[in-house]
Amino acid sequence: MMQPKEDHRHHLCSTCGDANGEVFVACHECRSPICRACFDDDVKEGRKVCLQCGTAYDEKTLAEHETKVSGSTRSTMASHLENPKDVGIHARHVSTVSTVDSELNDESGNPIWKNRVESWKDKKSKKKKDAPKAEKVAEVPPEQQMAENLAPEAAEPLSIVVPLPSNKITPYRIIIITRLIILGLFFQYRVTHPVDSAYGLWLTSIICEIWFAFSWVLDQFPKWSPVSRITYPEVLSARHVTNIPNDIFEREGEPSQLAPVDFFVSTVDPLKEPPLITANTVLSILAVDYPVEKVSCYVSDDGAAMLSFESLVETSEFARRWVPFCKKFSIEPRAPEFYFSQKIDYLKDKVQPSFVKERRAMKRDYEEFKVRMNALVAKAQKTPEDGWTMQDGTPWPGNNSRDHPGMIQVFLGHSGALDIEGNELPRLVYVSREKRPGYQHHKKAGAENALVRVSAVLTNAPYILNLDCDHYLNNSQAIREAMCFLMDPQVGRNLCYVQFPQRFDGIDRSDRYANRNTVFFDVNMKGLDGIQGPVYVGTGCCFNRQALYGYSPPSMPSLPKSSSSSCSWCGCFSCCCPSKKQDLSEVYRDAKREELDAAIFNLREIDSYDEHERSMLMSQTSFEKTFGLSTVFIESTLMEYGGVAESSNPSLLIKEAIHVISCGYEEKTAWGKEIGWIYGSVTEDILTGFKMHCRGWRSVYCMPLRPAFKGSAPINLSDRLHQVLRWALGSVEIFLSRHCPLWYGFSGGRLKLLQRMAYINTIVYPFTSLPLIAYCSLPAICLLTGKFIIPTLSNLASVLFLGLFISIILTSVIELRWSGVSIQDLWRNEQFWVIGGVSAHLFAVFQGFLKMLAGVDTNFTVTAKAAEDAEFGELYMIKWTTLLIPPTTLLIVNMVGVVAGFSDALNKGYEAWGPLFGKVFFAFWVILHLYPFLKGLMGRQNRTPTIVVMWSILLASVFSLVWVRINPFVSKNDNSSLASGCISIDC
């Protein structure tokens, strides 16, 4: 009978992992075992709180600890350790640890690694004491240190920061402050001048405007210090840094010392994400301008589809011809579908006589490749009753996508097929993690974490770049651009990731639904780059693997230490803060992680220790609680520069890789909580980046002249709204979770204020839908009731309104000036902010609260990737969804309100036309913002007259009322006689 995992690990100290000494339970809250030595150290140092859960030790335990020695406990534990029934995966790893521990004991029986930890602590405390003296003696600027560490011929920087010039940033900041002041005066006037005749409408408008002002502050001030960056990839090859074990340089005839990179490509449903699109992404990665031995591509098939596997087989075969062709002729882009579809002169800058002939042959090969891929897709449309079978006749393991074993297949690489010229190709790995009923698989975030573990076991590159299956490398130099930051000894030390902007193909020229998100990527992200770095947007991001493991940066700020237990907010000793206990546990949890981080990163200083001794220097049990039961993976986390042992057996590594993608591997570990992609939201990207920034890491925004990556976007109205719905729902989930930026991460003090404001903006923007839909309804209500939300304006009020409008315009103009965004992109962004706000964001708020209160989960819908031959074929398709109801209702109500307003003004006379102007202007503001939505409802361009009909009905109604009022064919006398006649007959 197999012993449960807890039976064995219960008898290991949760602090040091030692089972040789006396181990007992000191904390009765989490019941974590601790040995006498560790408990004595904690008591001596004044830590009378459990480091596992933050609960204070019981007074009785503290008083009786010195005298209470249980021999029976020791003997019982010894019998458990010697129990031969501990077999299986868990016992395998525990027995391995026990063997290593016994080998590393000194003559007195004490573990050698424990003695080394103690000596390391002494060195660390000595360094801290000597640090102030050294600072007083000489303080060397970082720039000078960097110059001293560089070889003279390679002292040029890899990148530079370019802040905005003063003639742009100064007026920009002045306008922002001026607008803030005017906004305060505006609200002072609005609040002190209520409209008694329409008090309800006035109060609603005030609440909405205050929320809009709050949202503007959250959005505007993180753009206070925008910066741009310039990289020098050509310097990267010649650079030689002398203080890093692996010299960062690349010279002809010598092995490249550029850092290895693991690429992650994720896909789920090959019928929604066409295999041809995924194949182009993979081919662009395999052909990247980077040393082939440094590149590995991992493709995650989370749907376990045989179609995905077979398409990858075809892709790997075609890559043998495509990759050498790209590198021989410096092809850009290196995705064949997009290269051959370019409408440019492909002979420009090409001087090789054989280029034309080889290009024609390659295009023919690619067309044949497309035909084979299309045949696979056609075959997969109808699943056989008995399921799919492989070529050898065995059933496909993934016939049941929800219940199948883990699958790994390695293509290409140093042990695989070579290209047609006999050169090695980058490694290509197919991964489908195990899935079983009853387990939480966490969708895309879980798949990415599985790739992190598999790649750590097989290649363990220090950097990871993840891409969606429809985002291909548009710039073959993109990885070198990222390395200009990550491999810089000064800049890269504290970098968690390098984020590239998203650029898209196949979007209509007018960008009707703001698919390009130009304002966000070219304005907001530049602003964040001047603070603590851009947010992670889910794709096109190059990670530092150490940051994904939950470690803090090497030069992280120390936690605030206090000798008292006073409240961190108000400084008092009373229980004024209800979350005091939670904050205390968070502080101690961070403190323990800080110690772990310090130990890990300071292992570099112990040059005399080899990698095996370093792995033993820290507690194996503590690592297993964090990373899971895999000694191979745990050892890989300690290798800052990555890599696997040359003596590793490939077959054993594959078995270990299968083990780390098992569905139960993450149970009772920190995966998805503190390390890897974070669980709890469908927008795992925002949450993952937020956790890294809270630990003190910073990120960098890289915008090369040639876009690094390009992808596809849902240009159909319904698909676009569903995409926005998913993003907004993820933000609501984060808002309702413990990771909400409003209260999470204050104890460490590592997240900057403006960065926190940006993250708060990313999780509260869906709630703007409530005041927005109310505010867009006000014009129609005012027109139908004859009331208005603003009283008669005085001269002062007119100046305030005018100043507010001018400041809004000037802010936008200056942003356009320094960002390079066009006014059309800005206007499209404003329009879709309203369209998404009154539809997708509104539904996201209700779905988020429904999930929290009733436990109703929302299924994750994969956005269909465009694969239409016709240009913008899906733009004009109408897919009815409930998301279309609110904006359609607002359009109709405001149009009816305009007609009713004109009718009322005609009946009341000329004095009613003045108030009507403000109401109609307000209504047309709503209609103009919803105009792209209206065009989307109308369908294909050849149905444009339908829009004309809609506008004709509106204008005809207005002019008909005007015509009836003027009535030019009836004289005034006739009018009076008709009126008297009507009165006489009592009509």
N, C-alpha and C positions, 0 to 999 in steps of 0.2 A: 504493500500500500504506500502510495507516494505521500510524503509529509508535506503539509502546507508550507508555503513560503514563510509565513509569519512565525512558525514554530522555531525556525533556525535563526532568523534575523533578530528575534526578540532577545536573544542572549548575546548580542553584540552591542557594545557601547555605541549609542547614537552620535557621540561626539568624535571619538577617535577610531571606532570600529574594532577595538581590541576585545577579544573574548578570553584572554588569559587571566585577567584580574577579576576582582569581585564586581559583578554587575547587578544592580538592583534598580527598582523603579522609584525615582525621586519625585516625579511629577504625576499626580493622580488625575490630571486633566487629560493629557494625551498619552500617558503611560509609556513614555519613551524611556528605554533602559539607559543607564549611565554607569560608568565604572567609578570606583572610589577615587582614583587619581584625578579624573576630570572634575568630579564633584568637589574635591578639595580645592582644586585650582579655581573653580568658579566662586566658591565661598571666600577664598583668600582675596580674590580680586573684586569682591563686592557684588558679583553678579548672582543674586539670589532669585533669579527668574529663569525659567526653562527656556533654552534657546530654540526649542522646537515650536512651541506655541505661545511663548510670552507670558505664561501664567506663573505667578509667584510661588516659590516652594512653600510647602506647609511648614508651620513653625515646629510642629512635632517632629517632622523629618529632619529639620536642621538641628534640633536639640539632641535627638537620639542617634544621629549619624556617627558620631565619634565612638559610641559604645556598641552600636548594633552591628554585629558581624555574624552573618548567617552561613555556617558551614554546610547546612543542608542544601541551601540554594546553590553553593558552589558545586557540590557533588551532583545535584540534579542536572545542572547545566552541562557538566562534563559528560554525563550519560547521554544527554541529548546530542552533544557534539560527536560522540562516538557511535551514534545510532546508525547502523548500516542501511537503514531503510530510506535515507535521504537520497533519492535518485531523481533523475529527470533534469530538465534544463536548469531550474533554479539551483538544485544541488550541485550541478556541474560547476557553476560559477562560484558557489560558496566554497566548494572543496578546493578549487583552484586558488582562491584567496587564502584559505587556511594553509595550503602548502607553501605559498610564497611567504606568508608570515613566519612560518616555522623556519624557513631557510634564512630569514633575515633577523633572527634573534642573536643577540650577543651572548657572551659567556654567562652573564648573570641572569639570562632569560628575558631581558627587556628587549622589545622590538627596536631594531636599529633605526627604522624610519621615524619612530617616535622620538628617539634621541636627537635625530637630525632636525626634526621640527622644533624641538626645544632650543637647539643651537641656533636655528634660523631665527626664532623669536628673539633670542639674545642679541643677534646681529641687527635685527630690525629695530629694537629699542635703542641700541647704541647709536644707530644711524640717526634716529629721530632726535637723540640728545645732541649729537654733533652737528645736526643740520643748521640750527640757528647760528652757530659760530662760523660755519663755512659761509653762510650768506653774508655775514658781516665782513668777512675777509675780502671776498671778491664776488661780485654779482655780474655774471656774463650774460649778455642779452642772448635770446634764442637764435637770432639771426647770425650772431658771431659764432655760437656753438655749431650751428649748421654749416657755416663756411669752413670751420676748422675740420669738421668731419668729412668734408667732401674733398675729392681729389682736385687739384688745381684746374685740370682740363675739363672737369665736369661740375663746376660750381654754379652753372646756370640753373635757375629754378625750373621745376617741372610745371608749375602753374602760378598764376598771379591773380590777385583779387582786384577787380576794377570797380570801385564805388562810383556812385553817380557824381558828376562834377557839381560844384557848389552852385553854379548858375541854374541848375535844374532841381537839385534836392532842397535848396533853401526856399525858393518860392513854393515848392510842393508842401513843405512842412508848414510854412506860414499860412497857406490856404487851408490846410487841415485844421490848424488851431483856430483860424478865423471862422471856419465853418462850425466848429464845435461851440464857439462863443455865440454865434448867431443862432445856433440850434437851441442853446440854453435860453436866450432871450425870446425865441419863438415859442418855446413851451411855456415860458412865464406869461406871455400874452395869451396863449390859447387856454391855459388853465384859469386865468383871472378874468376871462371874457366868455363865460358860458352862453349857450344859445337856449334861452328858456323855452322857446316855442318848439324846439326839437332837442330836448335835453338828452334823451336816449341815444339819438344819432350822434350828438356832440360827444357824449361820454365814450361811445364806441370808437369814434374816430381818434379821440385822445389816447385811449389805450393802445390802439393799433399804431399810432405814430410814435409813441414811446418805445414800443417793441422794435419798430423799424430803426429808430435811432440807436437802440442798444445793439442791434444786429450790425448796423453800419460801423459802430465803434469797434466791435469784434473783428470786422473784416478790414477796416482801414488801418488801424494802428500797427498790426503785424507787418504792414508794408512801409514802415517808418524809415528803414535803412536798406533799401534794395541794393544788391550788388550783382555784378557779372564776373565771370571767371574766364580766363584764357589759359589753355593748356599747350604744352610743348611736347608732343609725343616723340618728336625727333630727338629730344634731349634724353628721353628715357633710355634709349639704346646705349648712349655714351656715358651714362651716369655711373659713378662708382662710389658707393658709400662704404666707408671703411669700418663703421661701428656696428654693422649688421652682419650676422654670420653668413647669410647668403648674399653675396655682393649683387647689387642691382645693376646689371649692365648686360649688354648684348653685343658681341663682337663676332665678325665673320670668321668662321673656322673654329669657333669655340662653342661649347654647349651653352644654350641660352639660360640665363638666370632669372628671367621674368617669372613672376609668380604664377603657378597653375590656377586655372579657373574651371569650376564645375558649372555647366549650364543646366538649368531646370526648365523643361517644357511640360506643361500640364494640359491634359485633355480629358474629356469625360465621355461625350457622346459623339461618335464619328459621323452620325447622320445629321447632327446639328452643327458640328465643327468638321467640315469636309476634310478627309484625309489629305487631299491635295494641298490644302492650305497649311496643314501641319507639316507636310513633307517639305514645303518651301521654307518654312521656318527652320527645320532641322538642317536642310541643305545650306542655308545661309550661315548657320553656326559652324558646320563642318568646314566651310570654305573661308572662315574668318582669317584675317591677316594676323596670325599669332602662331607661335611654335606648336606644331601638331601634338608633341608629347605633353604640352601644357594644357590641352583642351580636352574636356570630357563632356558629353552631352547625355543627360538623363531625361528620358521621356516617360512621364507618368500617365498610364492609362487607367484612370479611376473607374472606367466602365468595364474593364476586362473584356473588351471587344476583340474578337478574332480579326475583324476588319482592321483595327488599329495595328495589330501585330503584323499582319500580312503586308499592310502598306509600308510599315517600317522596314520590312525585308526588302521590298522593292526600292525604297529610298536608299538604303545602304548600298544596294547594287548600283543604282544610278550615280551615287556619290563618287564612285571610283572613276567615273569619267568627268563629272561636273567639277569636282574640286581642283584637279590639276589645270583644267581649262580656265577657271577663274584666276588662279594664281599666276598662270603663265601670261595672261593678257590684262591683269589688273581690272577685272570686271567689277562694275558697281551698278546696281546692287547685286548681291550674290544669291538672290532668290530667283530661280529661272523664270517663274511665271511673270514676275514684275520686270525682270531684265528684258525679256523678249517682247513685252507689251509696251515698252517705252516708245514714245513718239518723238524721238530725237535722232540726230545723226550719229549712229553707232560707230561710224568710221573715224570720228573726231579723235585726234591724239593717238591713233593706232598706226604704227609704222611697220609692224611685222607683215611681210607679204602673205604669210599663211593664215592670217587672221580670218579673212573672209571665208576661205574654204572650211576652216575648222569651225567657224561660227555656224555656217549652214549645216554642217554635219551634227553639231551639238543641238541645234534647234530641231533637227529631225529626230535625234535621239530623245529629246525632251517630249516631243509630240507623241512618240511611241510610248514613252513612260506615262504620259497622261492617259493614253488609251488603256494601258494596263491598269492604272488606278481606277479609271471609270468602270472597267470590267469588274474589279473587286467591289466597288460600291454597288453596282447593279446586282451582283451576286448576293450581297448582304441585305438586300431589301426584303427578302423572304427567308425567314429562319426555318431550317428543317425541323420536323417534328422531334427527331431524336437529338437535336442540337448539332453544333458544328463538330467536325472531326478534322484532325490535322493530317498531314501528308502520310504519316506512318500508320494511320488508321485509328489512333487513340483519340478519345473524346477531348475536345477543347476544355481545359480546366475552368475557363470562365464562362461556361454556358449559363450558369446562374450568376448574374452580376452581383447579387447580394450575398452569395454563399460560395466562396471559392478560395483556394489556397493562394499564397503569395507566389508571384512569378517574376523571374529575372532572366533576361537573355542579353548577352554581351555581343554586340556586332563591332566589326572593325577594330581599331586600336592596334597596339604593337603585336598582339597575338592573333589578330584577325586578318582579313583580306587586305591586300595592298591596292593602291590605285593602278591605273593602266600603265603608269610610268615606273611602277615598282617602288613608290614611296609610301611611307607609313601614313595612315589617316587617323584623325582624332577618334577617340573611343566613343562608341554609341551604345547606350544601355537602355533596354526596355524594362520598365518596372510596373508591376501591378500589385499593389499591396493586398494582403489577405483581408477578406471580409467574411464575417459570420453574423447570423442573426443575434440580436441581444447586445451588440456592441455599438458604442458611439464612434462613428468614423470621422465626424467633423469636416466633411466635405473637402473643399480645396485646401484649407489649412492643414487638415490631417494628411492629405496627399503630399503637400510640400514638406511636412515634417518627416514623412517616410523617406522622401528623397534625401533629406539632410542626413539621415542615418545611413542609408545605403551608400551614398557618395562618400561618407566618412570612412566606411569600411573598405570600399574598393579603391578610391583614389585620394580622398581627403585633401582636396585643394583648399588653400587658406581663404579663397574668395569664391562666392557663389553668385551667379547672375540668373535671375528667374525671368521667364518670358511666358506670356500667354501663347497658346498654339497659333494664334493669328498675327503675332507680332514678329516680324522677321528683321534680321540685321540689314539695315539700309546703308550702313557705313561700316566697312570691314575694319576700320581703325578704332571702332567704338571701345573695345576692351583696352587698348592702349590709352585712350582718353581717360578711362576710369583708373587705370594704374598710375596715371600722373598724380592722382590724389592718394590712392590707397598705398602705394609703394614709397611715397615720400616719407622720410624718417620723422619729419616734424608734423606735417599735416595729417598723414595717415594714421598716426599713433592713436588718435581718439575718434577716428571715423568709424561709424557703424555701417554706413552704406553711401553709395553714390547713385543719386536718382537722375535718370534722363527724362526729358519731356516726352510725352506721347504725341506722335504725329500719325495721320491717318490717310489712307488711300480711299478712293471710291466715294468721296463725299461730293454732293452737288455743289456747283459753283457758288451759290448764294449761301450755302451752309444753313439751310432753313431752320434746323433744330439745334444749332450751336453744338454740333458733334465734335468739332475740333477743340472746344474748351480753351480757346486761345487766351482768354483773359486770365484763366486760372494758371495755365502753364507759363505764360509770359509775363504776368504781373505778380500774382500772389506768390508763386514759388520763388521768384527772384527776391521778393521781400523777406520770405522766411529764410532764404540763404544768408541774409545779413544778420540773422539772430542766432538760431541754433541749427538751422538746416531745414530743407524741405521735408514735407511729409512723404511717407511711402505710399505710392499709388497703385501697387499691386503687380506691376510689370515694368520691364526696362530698368531694373535696379540691381546693382552689384553690391553684395553684402560682404562684410567681414565676418567670417564664420564664428569667430570668438564672440561677437556681439549677439549672434543668434543663440549661442549657448548660455545666454543669461549673465555673462560676466560683465562687470563694469569696466570702463576704460582704464588704462594703466595710470593715468594722471587724474583720476576722478577726485572731486573735492571730498574731504573727509566729512563724515556725518557730524551734525552739531551735537556736542556732548555737554551734558548738564549733570552737576553733582546732586541735584534734587530731582524729585519726581513731579515738579510743577508742570502745569499745562503749557503745551507749546504755543497755544494761541493767546491766552490771557495772562499767563505767568503766575496764576494763583495755585494754591495747594488744595482747593476744594474740588468737588466733583461737579463743576459747573458745566463741563463739556460731556455730553452723553457718549461721545465716541472716544473717550479717553482711553478705555481699555483697548479698543481696536488700534488706536494710534500707537500705544505702547508696544503691542505685539508687532506692529509693522516696523517700529524702530528696531526692535531686537532681531526681527527677521532680516532687516537690511544690515544690521550689524554683523550677523553671522555670515551673510553673503559677502560683506565687505572683507571679512577675515579670509573667506575662501578665495575671493578674487586676489587678495594680496599674496596669499600663499602660492596660488597658481602662477601669477605673473612674476613673482620673485624667484621662481624656480630657475629662471634664465641666469640668475646671478651665480648659481652653483655649478660652475663649469666642470667640476670634477665628477658630477653625477651623470650617468647615462640615462637614456629615456626610460628604461625599465625601472631604475631606482627612483626616478622622478615620479613615475606613476604610483609607486608604492609609498611615496613621501606623504601623500594625503590619504585619508581614510577611504578604503574601498566601499565601505557601507554607505558613507555619506554620498559618494558618487552614484551608487546604485539607486539611492532614493531620488536622486535628481535625474539621472540619465537612463536608468533602466538596467536590467541584468544582462549586460554584454561587456565583458572585459576588453574585447577588441575595440569596441566603440569608445569606451571610457578612456582607454589609452590614447585614442586618436584626438580626444578633446584637449589633451595636454600638449599637443604638438602645435605650437604657435605658427610655424611655417608650413604645416601640413605634411603630407607624404605618408607612405606606408613602408613598412620594413621590406627590404629587398628579398629577404628570405621567406616572405609570406607565401604560403601555399594558395594559389588561386582558387582551387576547389574548396578549400576550407573557408576562404573569404566569402565565396558565394553562399555557402551554407550559413555563415554568420549574417550575411546580408539578408537572407531569407528570414532568419530569426528576428532581425530588428524591424521587419515590416509585418510581423505577426500582429493580429488584431488586439491581442491582450498585452502587447509589450509596454504600452504607455500607462497601464493601470498603476495607480499609486506612485506615479512619478511626477516630475515638474513639467513634462511636455504639455504645451498648450496653456500652461499657467504662468511659468516663469521663463521657459526656454522655447526656442523655435517660433513658429507662427502661433500667435495667441488665439485661443478658442473663445467663443462667446458671442461672436458677431459674424454676420455674412460678409461684412467688410473687414476681414482679418488684417488687411493691409494697414489701415489707419491704426488699429489697436497694436499691431506689432511694432510699428514705428514709434508710437507713443511710449510704449514700455522702454524702448531703447533710449529715447531722449530723457525719460525719467531717471534712468541710471547714470546719466551724465554724458552719454555719447553725443556726438554731433554728426550731422550729415552734410552732404555737398550736392549742389545742383550743377550738372554738367550739360551745357548746351553747345555742342560742336556745330560748326557752320553747316556741315552736311548732317541732317538728322540721323541720329544713331539707330533708331528703330522706327518702323512704320507698321501700322496694323489696320484692321478694318473696324468700322463702327456701324451700329444699326441705324441706317438712315430712314427706316420706316417709322412713322409716328408712333404706332403702338409699341413696337419693339424698343424704341428710344425711351418711351415713358416707363416701360417695365424695367429697363436698365436703371433709370433714375430712381424708380421705386425700390429696387434692391439696394442701391447705395444709401438712400434715405432710411430704409429699414435698419440697415446696419448701424447707422448713426444713432437711431433711437435705441437700439439694443445696447450700445455702449453707454448711452445716457442713463439707462436703467440698470447698469451693471456696477460692480465695485470698482471698475476701471474708469469711471466717469472723471474727466479732467477737472470737474468742479471741485472734487475733493480728494482725488487720488494723487499720491506722490508728493505731498507737501513736506513730509518728514525729512526727506533727503536734501531738499533745497537745491536739486540739480537741474530742474526744469525752469528755464527763464520765464519771466512774467509774460512777455509778448508772445513767446512760443506757446505758453499755456492758453493765452487768449485765442490763438489760432486754432488750437485743438478744441477749445470750447465752442468756437464757431463751427467746427466740422460736425459737432454732435447736437447743436441746438438749432441749426438752420431748418430742419424739417418742421419744427414747431412754428416757424414763421408762416406756415400755410394757414393756420387758424386766423390770425389777424389779417392776412392777405386776402383770403376769400371774403372776410367780412368787409374789408376796405373796398374791394372790387364790387361789392353789392351796394355800397352806399350811393354811388351816382344814380343807379336806377331807382332806388328808394326815394332819393331826393327829387328826382324828376317826376315820379308818380305821385308823391305826396305834396309837392310844392314847397318843401322845407329844405333848409341847407344847414351844413355843419359849421359854417363860419358866419359870424355876425357881420353887420355892415363895417367895412374896413375904414379905419382912420388912417391919417397920413403915416403915423408911426408903424402901424400894422402893414401898410403897403410897402414901406421901406424894408421891414423885416422879411416879408415874403419875397421881395425882389432880391434882397441880399442872399437869402437862402438858395434861390434858384441860380443866381450867379455863381455862388461858391460851389454848388454841385457841378455846374458846367465847367468851371475852371479846374476843379479837381480831376475831372475826367480828361480834360484837354491836356493837362500836364502829365497824367499817367500815360496817355497815348503818345506823348512826346518822348518820354524816357524809355518806354517799353517797346515802341515800334509797332504796337497793335493798331489795326485800322479801325476807323469809326464804325464800319459795317460790322466787324467782329464784336465791338463793344455793344452795339445796338442789338445784335442777335443774342448776345449773352443776357441783356436786360429782358428781352422778349421771352426767352425760354426760362428765365428765372420766375417770371409770372406764370407761364404755362405749367412748368413743373410744380410750382408752389401750390397752385389751386387744384392739382390733380394727384400726381404721384406722391408728393410730400404729405398731403392730407391723408391718403390711404396708409402711408407708412406709419404715421403717428397712431392711427387707430389699430393697425395690425400689431405694432410694437406693444401697446398697452394690453391688447387682447392676449398676446403671447405671455405677458408677464402675469396678468390676473387670472386668465383661464387656462393657461398652459397650451394654447393652440399654436402649434408650430407652423411656420410658413415654409413651404417647399422652395428650395433653391432652383430657379429656372435658368438654364444655360441660355445665354443670348445667342440666337442663331447667327452664324457668320455668313456674310454675303458670298455667294458663288454664282451670281447671275452673269450671263454673257452680255445682256443688254445693259447699256450704261444707265445707272440710277434706276434699274428695273424695279426695285422694291420701294422706291421713294413714293410712288403714287398708289401703292396698294393700301386698302383700307381693311384693317383687322379690328373688328369691333371688340371693345373691352370696357369695363365699367369705369376705367380711368378717364374715359372721354366724356362722362356725364357732367361733372362739375364745370369744366371750362365751356362746354356747349351751353349749359344753362346760363352761365354768366354772359355769354355772347347774346343769347336771345333776350334775356332780361334787359340788358343795357340798350339793345337796339329798340326794343319796345319802349323803354324809358325815354329815349331820344324822341320818338314819335309822339309820345304822350306829352313830353315837355313842350314841343313846338305847338301842339294842339292847345295846351293850357295857355301858353303865351299869346296865341292868336285870339283866344277868347277874352283874355284879361286886358289886352291893349298894349300900347307901347311901353308902359312902365314895367311890364313883366319881362321885357327882353334883356334888361341889364342882369338881373339874377340868373336868367336862363343861360347866359354866356358861360358863367362859371360852372354850372351843372353839366352843360353839354361838353365843355372842355374836359371835365373830369371823366365823363362817360366815354368820350373818344380816346382818352388816355388808356382806358381799359381795353377798348376794341382794338386799338393799334398794337398793344402788347400781345393780344391774342390772335392777331392776324395770321401768323404762320400756322397756328392751329386750325384756323378757319380754312386756309388753303389746303391743309392736309386732309380735312374732311371732304373737300371737293373732289379729290382724286387726281387723275392723270391730267397732264397739261392740255390735252386736246379737249378737256371738259372745262377749260377756263371760263367760258361763257356762263357757267353756273354761278361763279363768283359775281360776274357782272349782273346776273339776275338778282342775286341777294342784295347787292348794293342798289340796284335799280328799284327794288321793292322799298328799301329804306328811303331813298331820295324821292321816289314817286309819292310816297306817303306824306313826306314833309312838304313837297311843292304842291301837292293837291290841297293840303290844308291852307297853305298860303294863298293859293289861287281862289279857294272858296272865300277866304277872308277878304281879299281884294275885290273879287267879282267884278271885273272891268266892264262887263256887258250890261250891268244894271245901274241905272242912275241913282243919285242920292235920293231924289223924290220918290222914286219907285221903292227904294229901300224903306223909307219912312212909311209909305202907304202899306207896304207889305207887312211891316211890323205892326202897324195899328190894326190891320186886318186880322193878323194872327191873334192879337190880344182880344179883339171883339168876338172871335169864335172860340176863345179860351183854349188855344192850342199850346 
